[in-house]
Amino acid sequence: MVFPERFSNLPDYAFPRLRKLLDVHQPGDEPILMTIGEPRHGFPEWVGDVIADSLEGFGRYPPNDGTPALQSAIARWIARRYGVSVAADRQILPLNGTREGLFNACLALCPETKGGKQPVVAMPNPFYQVYAVAALAVGAEPVYVPATDETGNLPDFAGLPTDVLDRMAVAYICSPANPQGAVADRAYWTDLLVLAEKHDFRIFADECYSEIYRDTPPVGALQVAGDTGADPERVVIFHSLSKRSNMPGLRSGFAAGGEESIARLKQLRNYAGAPLPLPLQAVAERAWSDEAHVEVNRALYQEKYAIADEVLEGVPGYRGPAAGFFLWLPVDDAEAATLRLWRETGVRVLPGHYLAREVEGITPGADRIRVAMVAEKEEMRRGLIRLRKTLYD
């Protein structure tokens, strides 16, 4: 039996790899799980009522493009949040989780060749792993661009060689960044748009953490594109209710961009997609229309930032995130630190390089651990205290 080779060199996914490292050992204390970015704050209390009121929708196939009500709710949210007007029926595609969109956008929008050569799909390193698999699926060359302290924890796409930039078809960028919590400011987005125009590539902006921040709402890619008069087909943004509304199990998000880009995404989904069931679209419609629960959620994370700053004050190299809910903590050896924490304290974290790729002998994150601040506040505090005493004191 012959199998395809395109995915044969993929490393183990981060969490199965973590289980291989840790699960042969007993935890040194009551486990405190700080690995997966799965929000554990309560979701809005009205979710059950909305599903109950829409229950008959489980007996119908949902529309491929999302209901008009959901499309309109998302368009209104984009207008409120970013001051950008989009056509609800032509520039928005509700998604069955943003992973679907981030993957399928490459299938739908990355050309087979660029200038007669193999196209490049560039992404930050470390990164959300679906970016690389999407690149491989379309036969593109994935290029991993360091996102480290030296680059402000955001990828310096402009620093790539000209021949790579000329082959670039897509640049993935996550802001606020997973795992570092760095935020692309207006100048960064403006420069990236200019670069994209010069070298004719698309920007896929993964903005799933946009509503969790310390002080200032992060600026968005579509917002800056609108302000600068960029080609609307140059950018596709991706958002989710998983983090914003504490509903990772809803599997609901959206893509928004130029009309032609969204039309091509819709066409692909006609053949290969799975739209959200109607009752869940009703929940999503309500969620995008309501900011009260988001403000409560954000306030909880702001309290967690304060706890992290308090517990980790004075730790060499500690810098609290500007946004998102991950700590990106310096260590000498990520795997050794992760294993020690588990065996001695029961605190479970993720080695940073499990989210990265080796390039020229260097794997970003090999000296970092990612710590998810998703547990209840006091549980998180206990975990961070154990972590500090074990690794830094």
C-alpha positions as CSV (number, residue, x, y, z in Angstrom):
1,M,0.0,0.0,0.0
2,V,1.4,3.4,-1.0
3,F,1.0,6.4,1.3
4,P,1.6,10.1,0.6
5,E,4.9,11.5,1.7
6,R,3.9,15.1,2.2
7,F,3.2,14.8,5.9
8,S,5.7,12.0,6.6
9,N,8.2,14.3,8.3
10,L,5.8,16.0,10.7
11,P,7.0,15.8,14.3
12,D,4.7,14.5,17.0
13,Y,2.1,17.1,17.8
14,A,2.9,19.1,21.0
15,F,0.5,17.4,23.4
16,P,1.1,13.7,22.5
17,R,4.8,14.6,22.7
18,L,4.3,16.0,26.1
19,R,2.5,12.9,27.3
20,K,5.4,10.8,26.2
21,L,7.7,13.0,28.2
22,L,5.7,13.2,31.4
23,D,3.1,10.4,31.7
24,V,5.7,7.7,32.5
25,H,6.4,9.7,35.8
26,Q,4.2,10.3,38.8
27,P,3.4,13.9,39.6
28,G,5.1,15.2,42.7
29,D,2.0,16.8,44.1
30,E,-1.6,17.4,43.2
31,P,-1.6,18.1,39.5
32,I,-2.1,21.7,38.3
33,L,-2.6,21.7,34.5
34,M,-1.1,24.7,32.8
35,T,-0.5,23.3,29.3
36,I,-3.4,23.6,26.9
37,G,-4.9,27.0,26.1
38,E,-8.4,25.8,26.9
39,P,-10.3,28.5,28.7
40,R,-11.8,27.4,32.0
41,H,-13.7,30.5,32.9
42,G,-17.5,30.1,32.9
43,F,-19.2,30.7,29.6
44,P,-22.3,32.9,29.4
45,E,-25.3,31.7,31.4
46,W,-27.7,32.2,28.4
47,V,-26.0,29.5,26.2
48,G,-28.3,26.7,27.3
49,D,-31.5,28.8,26.8
50,V,-30.4,29.8,23.2
51,I,-29.7,26.1,22.3
52,A,-33.1,25.0,23.8
53,D,-34.9,27.7,21.9
54,S,-33.2,26.6,18.7
55,L,-33.3,22.9,19.2
56,E,-35.3,22.1,16.1
57,G,-32.3,23.3,14.1
58,F,-30.5,20.0,14.8
59,G,-33.1,18.5,12.4
60,R,-31.9,20.6,9.4
61,Y,-28.7,20.9,7.4
62,P,-27.1,24.3,8.2
63,P,-26.4,26.7,5.4
64,N,-22.9,26.5,4.0
65,D,-22.3,30.2,4.4
66,G,-23.8,30.6,7.8
67,T,-27.2,32.1,8.6
68,P,-27.8,35.7,7.6
69,A,-28.4,36.5,11.3
70,L,-24.9,35.2,12.2
71,Q,-23.2,36.9,9.3
72,S,-24.8,40.2,10.3
73,A,-23.9,39.8,14.0
74,I,-20.2,39.3,13.0
75,A,-20.3,42.3,10.6
76,R,-21.7,44.5,13.4
77,W,-19.0,43.3,15.8
78,I,-16.2,44.0,13.3
79,A,-17.7,47.5,12.8
80,R,-17.8,48.1,16.6
81,R,-14.4,46.7,17.3
82,Y,-12.4,47.9,14.4
83,G,-14.4,50.6,12.7
84,V,-14.4,48.6,9.5
85,S,-17.6,48.2,7.4
86,V,-17.8,44.7,5.7
87,A,-20.6,43.2,3.6
88,A,-22.1,40.6,5.8
89,D,-23.1,38.3,3.0
90,R,-20.0,38.7,0.8
91,Q,-17.0,39.3,3.1
92,I,-17.7,37.0,6.0
93,L,-17.6,33.2,6.4
94,P,-18.6,31.7,9.7
95,L,-16.3,28.8,10.5
96,N,-16.5,25.5,12.4
97,G,-13.6,26.6,14.5
98,T,-10.8,28.8,13.2
99,R,-8.5,25.9,12.6
100,E,-10.8,25.0,9.7
101,G,-10.4,28.4,8.2
102,L,-6.7,28.7,8.8
103,F,-6.1,25.4,7.0
104,N,-8.7,25.8,4.2
105,A,-7.6,29.4,3.4
106,C,-4.3,28.0,2.2
107,L,-6.1,25.4,0.0
108,A,-8.4,28.1,-1.4
109,L,-6.0,31.0,-1.9
110,C,-2.4,29.8,-2.2
111,P,-1.5,29.5,-5.9
112,E,0.2,26.4,-7.3
113,T,3.2,28.4,-8.4
114,K,4.5,31.9,-7.8
115,G,6.6,33.4,-10.7
116,G,6.9,29.9,-12.1
117,K,8.4,28.5,-8.9
118,Q,7.3,26.7,-5.8
119,P,5.4,29.2,-3.6
120,V,6.4,30.0,-0.1
121,V,4.1,30.1,2.9
122,A,5.9,31.9,5.7
123,M,5.0,31.8,9.4
124,P,6.4,32.8,12.8
125,N,8.5,30.4,14.6
126,P,7.2,29.2,17.2
127,F,3.7,29.0,15.8
128,Y,0.2,27.4,15.8
129,Q,1.0,24.1,14.0
130,V,-1.9,24.2,11.5
131,Y,0.0,26.8,9.5
132,A,2.8,24.4,8.5
133,V,0.4,21.5,7.7
134,A,-1.6,23.9,5.5
135,A,1.6,24.9,3.6
136,L,2.5,21.2,3.0
137,A,-1.0,20.4,1.9
138,V,-0.8,22.8,-1.0
139,G,2.7,21.8,-2.0
140,A,4.2,25.1,-0.8
141,E,7.5,25.5,0.9
142,P,7.0,26.4,4.6
143,V,9.4,29.1,5.8
144,Y,9.8,29.4,9.5
145,V,10.6,33.0,10.5
146,P,12.1,33.5,14.0
147,A,9.8,35.3,16.5
148,T,12.2,35.8,19.4
149,D,13.2,38.5,21.8
150,E,15.5,39.9,19.1
151,T,12.5,40.5,16.8
152,G,10.1,41.7,19.5
153,N,8.6,38.2,19.5
154,L,7.0,38.9,16.1
155,P,8.3,37.6,12.7
156,D,10.5,39.9,10.7
157,F,9.2,39.0,7.3
158,A,11.1,41.9,5.7
159,G,14.4,40.3,6.7
160,L,13.8,37.4,4.4
161,P,15.9,37.1,1.3
162,T,14.4,38.8,-1.8
163,D,14.1,35.6,-3.7
164,V,12.1,34.1,-0.8
165,L,9.9,37.2,-0.6
166,D,9.3,37.1,-4.4
167,R,8.0,33.5,-4.0
168,M,5.9,34.2,-1.0
169,A,2.2,33.6,-1.5
170,V,1.0,33.7,2.1
171,A,2.3,35.0,5.4
172,Y,0.6,33.7,8.6
173,I,0.8,36.1,11.5
174,C,-0.7,35.6,15.0
175,S,-1.4,38.8,17.0
176,P,-1.7,38.7,20.0
177,A,0.9,36.0,19.6
178,N,0.7,32.5,20.8
179,P,2.8,31.8,22.8
180,Q,4.6,35.0,23.5
181,G,1.7,37.4,24.0
182,A,3.3,40.1,21.8
183,V,1.0,42.5,19.9
184,A,1.6,43.8,16.4
185,D,1.1,47.5,16.5
186,R,-0.2,49.8,13.7
187,A,3.3,50.4,12.4
188,Y,4.0,46.6,12.2
189,W,0.8,46.0,10.3
190,T,1.4,49.0,8.0
191,D,4.9,47.8,7.1
192,L,3.7,44.3,6.5
193,L,1.0,45.5,4.2
194,V,3.5,47.5,2.2
195,L,5.7,44.5,2.0
196,A,2.8,42.3,0.9
197,E,1.9,44.8,-1.8
198,K,5.5,45.0,-3.1
199,H,6.0,41.2,-3.2
200,D,2.3,40.3,-3.9
201,F,1.4,38.0,-1.1
202,R,-1.6,37.6,1.2
203,I,-1.6,38.0,4.9
204,F,-3.6,35.5,7.0
205,A,-4.0,37.3,10.4
206,D,-4.8,34.9,13.2
207,E,-6.4,37.2,15.8
208,C,-8.0,34.7,18.1
209,Y,-6.6,36.3,21.3
210,S,-7.6,39.8,20.4
211,E,-10.1,40.3,23.2
212,I,-7.8,39.3,26.1
213,Y,-5.4,42.1,26.9
214,R,-4.0,44.2,29.7
215,D,-4.8,47.8,28.8
216,T,-5.2,48.7,25.1
217,P,-7.3,46.7,22.6
218,P,-4.9,45.3,20.0
219,V,-5.2,46.9,16.6
220,G,-6.3,44.6,13.8
221,A,-5.0,43.8,10.4
222,L,-8.3,44.5,8.6
223,Q,-8.5,47.8,10.5
224,V,-5.1,49.0,9.4
225,A,-5.7,47.7,5.8
226,G,-8.9,49.9,5.7
227,D,-7.1,52.9,7.2
228,T,-4.2,52.7,4.7
229,G,-6.3,51.9,1.6
230,A,-4.8,48.5,1.1
231,D,-6.3,46.1,-1.4
232,P,-9.1,44.3,0.5
233,E,-8.0,41.0,-1.0
234,R,-4.6,41.4,0.6
235,V,-5.8,40.3,4.1
236,V,-8.0,37.6,5.6
237,I,-8.6,37.8,9.4
238,F,-9.6,34.9,11.6
239,H,-11.4,35.2,14.9
240,S,-12.9,32.8,17.4
241,L,-15.3,32.5,20.3
242,S,-13.1,30.0,22.1
243,K,-11.1,32.5,24.0
244,R,-13.3,35.6,23.7
245,S,-16.4,33.9,25.1
246,N,-14.9,30.8,26.9
247,M,-16.6,28.4,24.5
248,P,-13.8,26.3,22.9
249,G,-16.3,23.4,22.6
250,L,-18.7,25.5,20.4
251,R,-16.1,25.3,17.6
252,S,-17.2,28.7,16.2
253,G,-15.2,31.4,14.5
254,F,-15.1,33.3,11.3
255,A,-13.0,34.5,8.5
256,A,-13.4,38.0,6.9
257,G,-11.6,39.6,4.0
258,G,-12.1,40.7,0.4
259,E,-15.1,39.5,-1.5
260,E,-13.1,37.3,-4.0
261,S,-11.2,35.7,-1.2
262,I,-14.3,34.8,0.8
263,A,-16.1,33.6,-2.3
264,R,-13.3,31.2,-2.9
265,L,-13.4,30.0,0.7
266,K,-17.1,29.5,0.4
267,Q,-16.7,27.5,-2.8
268,L,-14.2,25.2,-1.3
269,R,-16.5,24.7,1.7
270,N,-19.3,23.7,-0.6
271,Y,-17.3,20.6,-1.3
272,A,-15.1,20.0,1.7
273,G,-16.5,22.0,4.7
274,A,-18.7,21.3,7.7
275,P,-20.9,24.3,8.7
276,L,-21.9,24.8,12.3
277,P,-25.2,23.3,13.4
278,L,-28.0,25.8,13.5
279,P,-28.5,25.9,17.3
280,L,-24.8,26.5,17.7
281,Q,-25.0,29.3,15.1
282,A,-27.7,30.8,17.2
283,V,-25.4,30.8,20.2
284,A,-22.6,32.3,18.1
285,E,-24.9,35.1,16.9
286,R,-25.8,36.0,20.5
287,A,-22.2,35.8,21.6
288,W,-20.9,38.2,18.9
289,S,-23.8,40.6,19.8
290,D,-22.9,40.7,23.5
291,E,-19.9,42.4,25.0
292,A,-20.9,42.2,28.7
293,H,-19.6,38.6,29.2
294,V,-16.4,39.5,27.3
295,E,-15.7,42.4,29.6
296,V,-16.2,40.1,32.7
297,N,-13.8,37.6,31.1
298,R,-11.2,40.2,30.3
299,A,-11.3,41.5,33.8
300,L,-10.5,38.0,35.2
301,Y,-7.5,37.8,32.9
302,Q,-6.3,41.2,34.0
303,E,-6.4,39.9,37.6
304,K,-4.4,36.9,36.5
305,Y,-1.8,39.2,34.9
306,A,-1.5,40.9,38.2
307,I,-1.0,37.6,40.0
308,A,1.7,36.5,37.6
309,D,3.5,39.8,37.9
310,E,3.4,39.5,41.7
311,V,4.5,35.9,42.0
312,L,7.2,36.1,39.3
313,E,8.5,39.6,40.2
314,G,12.3,39.6,40.1
315,V,12.6,36.4,38.0
316,P,15.4,37.1,35.5
317,G,14.0,37.6,32.1
318,Y,10.3,37.6,33.2
319,R,8.1,39.8,31.1
320,G,4.4,39.6,31.5
321,P,2.4,39.3,28.3
322,A,0.8,42.3,26.7
323,A,-2.2,40.2,25.7
324,G,-3.4,36.6,25.4
325,F,-3.2,34.2,28.4
326,F,0.2,32.5,28.1
327,L,3.4,33.1,30.0
328,W,6.6,32.5,28.0
329,L,9.1,31.9,30.7
330,P,12.9,31.6,30.4
331,V,14.6,28.4,31.5
332,D,17.9,26.8,30.8
333,D,16.5,23.7,29.2
334,A,12.7,23.5,28.4
335,E,12.3,19.7,28.5
336,A,14.4,19.3,31.7
337,A,12.4,22.1,33.4
338,T,9.1,20.7,32.3
339,L,10.0,17.2,33.6
340,R,11.4,18.6,36.9
341,L,8.2,20.6,37.5
342,W,6.0,17.6,36.9
343,R,8.0,15.1,39.0
344,E,8.6,17.5,41.9
345,T,5.5,19.6,42.0
346,G,2.7,18.3,39.8
347,V,2.7,21.5,37.7
348,R,2.3,20.6,34.1
349,V,3.6,23.1,31.4
350,L,4.7,22.8,27.8
351,P,8.3,23.0,26.5
352,G,8.4,26.0,24.2
353,H,10.2,24.2,21.3
354,Y,7.3,21.8,21.0
355,L,5.6,24.7,19.1
356,A,8.6,25.4,16.8
357,R,10.8,24.0,14.1
358,E,14.5,23.8,13.9
359,V,16.1,26.2,11.4
360,E,19.8,26.3,10.8
361,G,20.4,24.3,14.0
362,I,18.3,26.6,16.2
363,T,14.9,25.8,17.6
364,P,13.2,28.8,19.1
365,G,11.6,28.0,22.5
366,A,14.2,25.4,23.6
367,D,14.9,27.8,26.5
368,R,11.3,28.6,27.3
369,I,8.3,27.0,28.8
370,R,4.7,28.0,27.9
371,V,2.4,28.4,30.9
372,A,-1.4,28.7,30.2
373,M,-3.2,31.0,32.7
374,V,-6.5,29.3,32.3
375,A,-7.1,27.7,35.7
376,E,-9.1,29.5,38.4
377,K,-7.1,32.3,40.0
378,E,-6.0,30.7,43.2
379,E,-5.2,27.4,41.5
380,M,-3.1,29.4,39.0
381,R,-1.4,31.2,41.9
382,R,-0.5,27.9,43.6
383,G,0.9,26.6,40.3
384,L,3.1,29.7,39.8
385,I,4.4,29.7,43.4
386,R,5.4,26.0,43.0
387,L,7.0,26.9,39.6
388,R,9.0,29.8,41.0
389,K,10.3,27.9,44.0
390,T,11.3,24.9,41.8
391,L,12.9,26.7,38.9
392,Y,14.0,30.2,40.1
393,D,14.5,30.3,43.9
